[in-house]
Amino acid sequence: MDEYVFLADKPIEAYRKSDVGFIACMILLCGIGIFALSMCSQSYAQRMFGSPYYFIKRQLVSMGMGFAGFIIFASLNMKIIRKLLPFFVISVLVLCVLTFVPGISIERNGARRWIQMPFAFTLQPSEFAKFAVVLFLANLFDKQARIENAEEKSVLPAVAGLTLFSVVIILQRDFSTGVFVFLTGLVMFFASGAKLTWFFPALLLIIPAVIFLILQEPYRIERIIAFLRPMEGVRTYNYQSIAAKRAISSGGLWGTGIGSGLVWLNTIPEVQADYIFAGWAEAMGLFGVIAYFVLLCVFAYRGYRAALYSVNRFAAFASFGCVSVIVLQSLMNCAVVAGLLPTTGIPLPFFSLGGSSIIVTLSMCGFIVNTSRCTSEEDEDEINNFETIGYGAVVYE
């Protein structure tokens, strides 16, 4: 462990500055996320828990833990992150398996996706699996890129790990997250330079498997029917989707404002979770929706820029995956709320109520910030051989 340091100990000359633009976007998204949660959840929280700030307090606590994760992943040396990676990946996989153990896990609506934690908090391991899979694949892709002999390269370990995580999550009856994790893995395969010809055979296997899994559960079939027939099931399986569309359309150009003006918002069950974007659209109107997407685009640009400009291949791959997880999740959630995709259980990053989601999202952001200012491992070895002379003049030994 002598060659590893938990906090970077390189000369200041070795660093680029942290991406202030990215950090500003993250803070703004957190701020408007809390604001949207405050608008959307107070009425329901008052009725159910006797306090209009019940959900806001819980989200702020989770956000505090998320910022702790942000600081950790923004500060740790990349060597240490890779050294601890096996422990992190195995721990997340074990947590995913523990959701099947009665007495430890919590069952809701026939699904076991959560683990009971102290102080009435719950942990959703599938959210942490998103981060674990990204780091796992990035590590393997970097190792494969270092192999000069093409015959020794193999994608089987990456495919096996990705498939294992996806299957375990799907078995929790969290079909949407399992498919999302797998799709994120495919995006990372593409970014790593995998041959396009590999994707076509994969699709021939994936599409029938997805159709088969959809047919195994009545509620999944119901969601497909609701998507294909949006005006049916007004009082049953399509109720939430129709109420969300009415909330969005009632927002108009400038929105109805906050407070009692949110008429359709109160008709959406548990709007503070996956349908919180409908409340934001009703309150802030088209102007607020455009402002959100502009901010998300800037967030994506700064995040992908940090990945593409990084000279550390592992950090570049992992940051690309982290940005993709956050951005794709955001787009999918908004598409579901607008009726452009079938209903899923994918939360809206920075907005939706959920401790595990905000902790993982902010931890990913910390890793991206780390990437925006790190150098390659080869450069670290050279920098450690520097001597500082006089007023910061640097020469080689």
C-alpha positions as CSV (number, residue, x, y, z in Angstrom):
1,M,0.0,0.0,0.0
2,D,3.0,2.3,0.1
3,E,2.6,3.3,-3.5
4,Y,-1.0,4.3,-3.0
5,V,-2.3,7.4,-1.4
6,F,-6.0,8.1,-0.6
7,L,-5.8,11.8,-1.4
8,A,-3.8,13.1,-4.3
9,D,-0.3,14.2,-3.3
10,K,0.9,15.5,-6.7
11,P,2.3,19.0,-7.2
12,I,-0.3,21.6,-8.1
13,E,1.3,21.9,-11.5
14,A,0.1,18.3,-12.3
15,Y,-3.6,19.2,-12.0
16,R,-6.1,20.9,-14.2
17,K,-8.7,22.8,-12.4
18,S,-12.0,21.1,-11.5
19,D,-14.8,21.7,-14.0
20,V,-16.6,24.6,-12.3
21,G,-19.3,24.7,-14.9
22,F,-20.1,21.0,-14.3
23,I,-20.2,21.6,-10.5
24,A,-22.5,24.6,-11.0
25,C,-24.9,22.6,-13.1
26,M,-25.0,19.9,-10.5
27,I,-25.8,22.3,-7.7
28,L,-28.5,24.0,-9.8
29,L,-30.1,20.7,-10.6
30,C,-30.0,19.8,-6.9
31,G,-31.6,23.1,-6.0
32,I,-34.4,23.0,-8.5
33,G,-34.9,19.3,-7.6
34,I,-35.6,20.2,-3.9
35,F,-37.8,23.1,-5.0
36,A,-39.8,20.8,-7.3
37,L,-40.1,18.2,-4.5
38,S,-41.3,21.0,-2.1
39,M,-44.0,22.0,-4.5
40,C,-45.2,18.5,-5.3
41,S,-45.0,16.6,-2.0
42,Q,-46.3,18.9,0.7
43,S,-50.0,18.2,0.3
44,Y,-49.5,14.4,0.2
45,A,-47.0,14.5,3.1
46,Q,-49.4,16.4,5.3
47,R,-52.2,13.9,4.6
48,M,-50.1,10.8,5.2
49,F,-47.5,11.9,7.8
50,G,-48.9,15.0,9.4
51,S,-46.0,17.2,8.2
52,P,-45.7,19.0,4.9
53,Y,-41.9,18.8,5.1
54,Y,-41.7,15.0,5.7
55,F,-40.3,14.1,2.3
56,I,-38.2,17.2,2.0
57,K,-36.4,16.5,5.2
58,R,-35.7,12.9,4.2
59,Q,-34.4,14.0,0.8
60,L,-32.1,16.6,2.4
61,V,-30.6,13.9,4.6
62,S,-30.1,11.7,1.6
63,M,-28.6,14.6,-0.3
64,G,-26.2,15.2,2.5
65,M,-25.0,11.6,2.3
66,G,-24.8,12.1,-1.5
67,F,-22.5,15.1,-1.1
68,A,-20.3,13.0,1.2
69,G,-20.1,10.5,-1.6
70,F,-19.4,13.3,-4.0
71,I,-16.4,14.5,-1.9
72,I,-15.1,11.0,-1.5
73,F,-15.1,10.2,-5.3
74,A,-13.9,13.7,-6.2
75,S,-10.9,13.4,-3.9
76,L,-9.8,9.8,-4.0
77,N,-6.7,9.0,-6.1
78,M,-7.8,7.0,-9.2
79,K,-5.4,4.2,-8.2
80,I,-7.2,3.8,-4.9
81,I,-10.6,3.7,-6.6
82,R,-9.3,0.9,-8.8
83,K,-7.7,-0.9,-5.9
84,L,-11.1,-0.8,-4.0
85,L,-13.2,-1.6,-7.1
86,P,-13.4,-5.4,-6.5
87,F,-14.7,-4.9,-3.0
88,F,-17.2,-2.3,-4.1
89,V,-18.6,-4.4,-7.0
90,I,-18.8,-7.6,-4.9
91,S,-20.5,-5.7,-2.0
92,V,-23.1,-4.2,-4.4
93,L,-23.8,-7.7,-5.9
94,V,-24.2,-9.2,-2.4
95,L,-26.6,-6.4,-1.5
96,C,-28.6,-7.2,-4.6
97,V,-28.8,-10.8,-3.6
98,L,-29.9,-9.9,0.0
99,T,-33.1,-8.4,-1.4
100,F,-34.3,-12.0,-1.8
101,V,-33.7,-12.8,1.9
102,P,-36.9,-12.4,4.0
103,G,-36.5,-10.4,7.1
104,I,-33.7,-8.3,5.5
105,S,-35.5,-7.1,2.4
106,I,-38.8,-5.2,2.1
107,E,-41.6,-6.4,-0.2
108,R,-43.7,-3.8,-1.9
109,N,-46.3,-4.6,-4.5
110,G,-44.9,-8.1,-4.9
111,A,-41.3,-6.8,-5.6
112,R,-38.3,-7.1,-3.3
113,R,-36.0,-4.2,-4.3
114,W,-35.2,-2.6,-1.0
115,I,-33.2,-3.5,2.2
116,Q,-34.4,-2.1,5.6
117,M,-31.9,0.3,7.2
118,P,-31.8,2.0,10.6
119,F,-34.0,5.1,11.3
120,A,-36.7,3.9,8.9
121,F,-34.5,4.4,5.8
122,T,-34.4,1.9,3.0
123,L,-31.6,1.0,0.6
124,Q,-32.2,0.1,-3.1
125,P,-29.1,-1.9,-4.2
126,S,-30.1,-1.7,-7.9
127,E,-29.3,2.0,-7.9
128,F,-25.8,1.3,-6.6
129,A,-25.5,-1.4,-9.3
130,K,-25.6,1.3,-12.0
131,F,-22.4,2.8,-10.6
132,A,-20.8,-0.5,-9.9
133,V,-21.4,-1.8,-13.5
134,V,-20.0,1.4,-15.0
135,L,-16.8,1.2,-12.9
136,F,-16.5,-2.6,-13.5
137,L,-16.8,-2.2,-17.3
138,A,-14.5,0.8,-17.4
139,N,-11.8,-1.2,-15.6
140,L,-12.1,-4.1,-17.9
141,F,-12.1,-2.0,-21.1
142,D,-9.0,-0.2,-19.9
143,K,-7.2,-3.5,-19.2
144,Q,-8.3,-4.8,-22.6
145,A,-7.0,-1.7,-24.3
146,R,-3.5,-2.3,-22.8
147,I,-3.3,-5.8,-24.3
148,E,-1.3,-5.6,-27.6
149,N,-2.1,-9.1,-28.9
150,A,-5.5,-9.0,-30.4
151,E,-6.0,-12.8,-29.9
152,E,-5.7,-12.3,-26.1
153,K,-8.5,-9.8,-25.9
154,S,-11.9,-10.9,-24.8
155,V,-15.3,-9.3,-24.1
156,L,-16.6,-12.3,-22.3
157,P,-15.8,-11.1,-18.7
158,A,-17.5,-7.8,-19.4
159,V,-20.5,-9.4,-21.0
160,A,-20.8,-12.0,-18.2
161,G,-20.6,-9.3,-15.4
162,L,-23.1,-7.1,-17.1
163,T,-25.5,-9.9,-17.7
164,L,-25.2,-11.1,-14.1
165,F,-26.1,-7.7,-12.6
166,S,-28.9,-7.3,-15.1
167,V,-30.4,-10.7,-14.4
168,V,-30.2,-10.3,-10.6
169,I,-32.0,-6.9,-10.8
170,I,-34.7,-8.3,-13.1
171,L,-35.3,-11.1,-10.7
172,Q,-36.1,-8.5,-8.1
173,R,-39.1,-7.7,-10.3
174,D,-37.3,-4.4,-11.3
175,F,-37.5,-5.0,-15.0
176,S,-37.0,-1.4,-16.1
177,T,-33.8,-0.9,-14.0
178,G,-32.4,-4.3,-15.2
179,V,-33.0,-3.4,-18.8
180,F,-31.6,0.1,-18.3
181,V,-28.4,-1.2,-16.7
182,F,-27.9,-3.6,-19.7
183,L,-28.5,-0.8,-22.2
184,T,-26.0,1.4,-20.3
185,G,-23.5,-1.4,-20.6
186,L,-24.1,-1.6,-24.4
187,V,-23.5,2.2,-24.7
188,M,-20.2,1.8,-22.9
189,F,-19.3,-1.1,-25.2
190,F,-19.9,1.2,-28.1
191,A,-17.9,4.0,-26.6
192,S,-15.0,1.6,-25.9
193,G,-14.6,0.9,-29.6
194,A,-16.4,-2.4,-29.9
195,K,-17.2,-3.5,-33.4
196,L,-20.7,-2.6,-34.6
197,T,-21.0,-6.1,-36.1
198,W,-21.1,-7.4,-32.5
199,F,-24.3,-5.5,-31.7
200,F,-26.5,-7.1,-34.4
201,P,-26.2,-10.7,-33.0
202,A,-26.7,-9.3,-29.5
203,L,-29.9,-7.7,-30.6
204,L,-31.2,-10.9,-32.0
205,L,-30.9,-12.4,-28.6
206,I,-31.9,-9.4,-26.5
207,I,-35.2,-8.5,-28.3
208,P,-36.8,-12.0,-27.9
209,A,-35.6,-12.2,-24.3
210,V,-37.2,-8.8,-23.5
211,I,-40.5,-9.8,-25.1
212,F,-40.5,-13.0,-23.2
213,L,-39.9,-11.2,-19.9
214,I,-42.6,-8.7,-20.6
215,L,-45.1,-11.5,-21.2
216,Q,-44.2,-13.1,-17.9
217,E,-45.9,-10.4,-15.8
218,P,-49.4,-9.1,-16.3
219,Y,-48.5,-5.6,-15.1
220,R,-45.8,-5.3,-17.8
221,I,-48.3,-6.3,-20.5
222,E,-50.7,-3.7,-19.0
223,R,-48.1,-1.0,-19.3
224,I,-47.6,-1.8,-23.0
225,I,-51.3,-1.8,-23.7
226,A,-51.6,1.6,-21.8
227,F,-48.9,3.0,-24.0
228,L,-50.4,1.7,-27.3
229,R,-53.9,2.8,-26.2
230,P,-53.4,6.1,-24.3
231,M,-57.1,7.0,-24.1
232,E,-58.2,3.7,-22.6
233,G,-58.2,2.7,-18.9
234,V,-58.8,6.3,-17.8
235,R,-59.7,5.1,-14.2
236,T,-57.5,2.1,-14.0
237,Y,-54.1,1.2,-15.6
238,N,-53.8,4.5,-17.6
239,Y,-54.9,6.8,-14.8
240,Q,-51.5,8.0,-13.7
241,S,-50.2,8.6,-17.2
242,I,-53.3,10.6,-18.3
243,A,-53.2,12.7,-15.1
244,A,-49.5,13.5,-15.8
245,K,-50.3,14.6,-19.4
246,R,-53.1,16.9,-18.1
247,A,-50.8,18.4,-15.6
248,I,-48.2,19.1,-18.3
249,S,-50.7,20.6,-20.7
250,S,-52.3,22.8,-18.0
251,G,-49.0,24.5,-17.3
252,G,-49.2,26.4,-20.6
253,L,-46.3,28.7,-21.5
254,W,-45.5,30.2,-18.1
255,G,-47.0,27.7,-15.7
256,T,-49.8,28.0,-13.1
257,G,-47.5,28.9,-10.3
258,I,-47.0,27.1,-7.0
259,G,-49.3,26.3,-4.2
260,S,-53.1,25.9,-4.8
261,G,-52.7,26.5,-8.5
262,L,-51.4,23.0,-9.1
263,V,-54.9,21.4,-9.7
264,W,-53.9,18.4,-11.7
265,L,-50.8,17.7,-9.6
266,N,-52.9,16.4,-6.7
267,T,-54.5,13.8,-9.0
268,I,-51.2,12.0,-9.6
269,P,-50.6,9.2,-7.1
270,E,-47.2,9.5,-5.4
271,V,-46.2,12.4,-7.7
272,Q,-43.0,12.9,-5.6
273,A,-41.5,9.8,-7.1
274,D,-41.3,8.9,-10.8
275,Y,-43.9,11.6,-12.0
276,I,-42.4,14.6,-10.3
277,F,-41.6,16.2,-13.7
278,A,-45.3,16.6,-14.4
279,G,-45.5,18.8,-11.3
280,W,-42.6,20.8,-12.4
281,A,-44.1,21.3,-15.9
282,E,-47.5,22.3,-14.5
283,A,-46.0,24.8,-12.1
284,M,-43.3,26.3,-14.4
285,G,-44.9,25.8,-17.8
286,L,-43.0,25.4,-21.1
287,F,-40.5,28.0,-19.9
288,G,-39.5,25.8,-17.0
289,V,-39.4,22.7,-19.1
290,I,-37.0,24.4,-21.6
291,A,-34.9,25.8,-18.8
292,Y,-34.6,22.2,-17.3
293,F,-33.5,20.7,-20.7
294,V,-31.0,23.5,-21.3
295,L,-29.4,22.9,-17.9
296,L,-29.4,19.1,-18.6
297,C,-27.7,19.7,-22.0
298,V,-25.0,21.9,-20.3
299,F,-24.6,19.2,-17.7
300,A,-24.2,16.5,-20.4
301,Y,-21.8,18.7,-22.4
302,R,-19.5,19.4,-19.4
303,G,-19.6,15.8,-18.3
304,Y,-18.8,14.3,-21.7
305,R,-16.2,16.9,-22.2
306,A,-14.4,15.8,-19.0
307,A,-14.5,12.2,-20.2
308,L,-13.3,12.9,-23.7
309,Y,-10.5,15.3,-22.5
310,S,-9.2,12.9,-19.8
311,V,-5.9,11.2,-20.5
312,N,-6.7,8.5,-18.0
313,R,-8.5,5.8,-20.0
314,F,-10.2,4.2,-17.0
315,A,-11.5,7.5,-15.8
316,A,-12.6,8.5,-19.3
317,F,-14.6,5.3,-19.8
318,A,-16.1,5.4,-16.3
319,S,-17.1,9.1,-16.6
320,F,-18.7,8.5,-20.0
321,G,-20.8,5.8,-18.4
322,C,-21.7,8.0,-15.4
323,V,-22.8,10.9,-17.5
324,S,-24.8,8.5,-19.7
325,V,-26.6,6.9,-16.8
326,I,-27.7,10.3,-15.4
327,V,-28.6,11.8,-18.8
328,L,-30.3,8.8,-20.3
329,Q,-32.3,8.3,-17.1
330,S,-33.4,11.9,-17.2
331,L,-34.5,11.6,-20.8
332,M,-36.3,8.3,-20.2
333,N,-38.2,9.6,-17.2
334,C,-39.4,12.7,-19.0
335,A,-40.4,10.6,-22.0
336,V,-42.5,8.4,-19.8
337,V,-44.2,11.3,-18.1
338,A,-45.0,12.9,-21.5
339,G,-46.4,9.5,-22.8
340,L,-43.6,9.0,-25.3
341,L,-42.5,5.7,-23.6
342,P,-44.3,3.0,-21.6
343,T,-44.4,3.5,-17.9
344,T,-41.2,2.5,-16.1
345,G,-39.9,2.7,-12.6
346,I,-36.9,4.9,-13.6
347,P,-36.6,7.9,-11.3
348,L,-35.7,11.5,-12.4
349,P,-32.1,12.2,-11.2
350,F,-31.9,15.1,-8.7
351,F,-35.7,15.4,-8.6
352,S,-37.4,12.2,-7.6
353,L,-37.7,11.3,-4.0
354,G,-35.3,8.4,-3.2
355,G,-32.3,8.2,-1.0
356,S,-30.4,5.6,-3.0
357,S,-30.9,7.5,-6.2
358,I,-29.6,10.8,-5.1
359,I,-26.6,9.3,-3.2
360,V,-25.5,7.4,-6.3
361,T,-26.1,10.3,-8.6
362,L,-24.0,12.7,-6.6
363,S,-21.3,10.1,-6.1
364,M,-21.1,9.7,-9.9
365,C,-20.8,13.5,-10.2
366,G,-17.9,13.4,-7.8
367,F,-16.2,10.8,-10.0
368,I,-16.7,13.0,-13.1
369,V,-15.2,16.0,-11.3
370,N,-12.2,13.8,-10.3
371,T,-11.9,12.9,-14.0
372,S,-12.0,16.5,-15.1
373,R,-8.7,17.2,-13.3
374,C,-6.8,13.9,-13.2
375,T,-3.9,12.8,-15.2
376,S,-3.0,9.4,-16.5
377,E,-1.3,6.8,-14.3
378,E,1.9,7.1,-16.5
379,D,2.0,10.8,-15.8
380,E,1.6,10.2,-12.1
381,D,4.7,8.0,-12.1
382,E,6.6,10.8,-13.9
383,I,5.2,13.5,-11.6
384,N,6.4,11.5,-8.6
385,N,9.9,11.8,-9.9
386,F,9.7,15.6,-10.1
387,E,11.8,17.9,-7.8
388,T,10.6,21.3,-7.0
389,I,13.3,23.9,-7.0
390,G,13.0,27.5,-5.9
391,Y,9.7,29.2,-6.6
392,G,7.9,26.3,-8.3
393,A,10.5,25.6,-11.0
394,V,10.2,21.9,-11.9
395,V,12.8,19.7,-13.5
396,Y,13.3,15.9,-13.9
397,E,15.6,13.9,-11.7
